[in-house]
Amino acid sequence: MILTSSNTLENKEIIEYKGLVTGESLIGSNIYKDIFSGVRDVVGGRTTKYEEELGKARDIAFKSMEEKAKNLGANAIIGLKISYDNLGGTMGNTILVTAYGTAIKFE
């Protein structure tokens, strides 16, 4: 499955547009992770735990989107976009990762 943010595939002919496909994933953090992350931000350094969690969530969203595209008979997704939204929460934050694009079939 080819994934691209462009709206075309170079040297490929798009023969059918299958429609919009999406994939979502939620990750949660807790108050302790938030406090530790805040300390890291003050003293400098990267909050690698959050980066790892975001990477996992993004991979889950991509896989979900690819599965939906395959079920439509597509072999690529073009116009790929990724969105990150903070949904808040009482004991920490919940981050929604959404990936979306147009499923296509190409030759």
C-alpha positions in Angstrom: 0.0 0.0 0.0 1.5 3.3 -1.1 0.8 6.3 1.3 1.5 9.8 0.1 0.6 13.3 1.0 0.6 14.3 -2.7 -2.5 14.2 -4.8 -1.0 12.2 -7.5 1.4 9.2 -8.0 4.3 10.0 -10.2 4.5 7.7 -13.3 1.3 5.9 -12.2 -2.2 6.1 -13.7 -5.0 6.4 -11.3 -7.8 4.2 -12.6 -10.4 4.6 -9.8 -11.1 6.8 -6.8 -12.5 4.6 -4.0 -13.3 7.4 -1.5 -12.2 8.9 1.7 -10.6 6.6 4.3 -9.8 7.4 7.9 -7.9 5.9 10.8 -8.1 7.0 14.4 -6.2 6.2 17.6 -6.4 7.5 21.2 -3.5 7.8 23.6 -3.8 8.8 27.2 -1.4 10.4 29.5 -1.7 10.7 33.2 -0.9 13.3 35.8 2.5 11.7 36.7 3.7 11.7 33.0 2.5 15.3 32.6 4.5 16.4 35.7 7.6 14.6 34.5 7.2 16.0 31.1 6.8 19.5 32.5 10.0 19.1 34.5 11.9 18.0 31.4 10.6 21.0 29.5 11.8 23.4 32.2 15.3 21.8 32.6 15.7 21.0 28.9 15.6 17.8 27.0 13.1 15.9 25.0 10.0 14.1 26.3 10.8 10.9 24.5 8.0 9.0 26.3 5.4 11.2 24.6 7.2 10.9 21.3 7.1 7.1 21.5 3.4 7.1 22.4 2.6 9.5 19.6 4.5 7.3 17.2 2.6 4.2 18.3 -0.7 6.1 18.0 0.2 7.3 14.5 1.1 3.8 13.4 -2.2 2.4 14.7 -4.1 5.2 12.8 -2.2 4.4 9.6 -2.9 0.7 9.9 -6.6 1.2 10.5 -6.8 3.5 7.4 -4.8 1.1 5.2 -7.1 -1.8 6.2 -10.2 0.2 5.2 -8.6 1.1 1.9 -7.7 -2.5 1.2 -11.3 -3.5 1.9 -12.4 -1.0 -0.8 -10.0 -2.6 -3.3 -7.5 0.3 -3.2 -3.7 -0.1 -3.5 -2.8 3.4 -2.5 -3.9 6.4 -0.4 -3.2 9.9 -1.7 -3.7 13.3 -0.1 -2.7 11.9 3.3 -3.2 14.2 6.3 -2.6 13.7 10.0 -4.3 15.5 12.8 -3.6 15.7 16.5 -6.2 16.9 18.9 -6.1 17.2 22.7 -9.4 16.0 24.1 -8.4 16.9 27.7 -9.4 14.8 30.7 -9.6 15.1 34.5 -6.4 13.1 35.4 -4.4 14.0 32.3 -4.8 14.4 28.6 -6.2 12.2 25.9 -4.7 12.8 22.4 -6.7 11.8 19.3 -4.6 11.0 16.3 -6.5 11.0 13.0 -5.1 10.0 9.6 -7.1 10.5 6.5 -6.8 10.5 2.7 -8.3 9.3 -0.6 -8.2 5.6 -1.4 -7.3 4.9 -5.0 -6.5 2.1 -7.4 -3.6 2.6 -9.8 -2.0 0.7 -12.6 
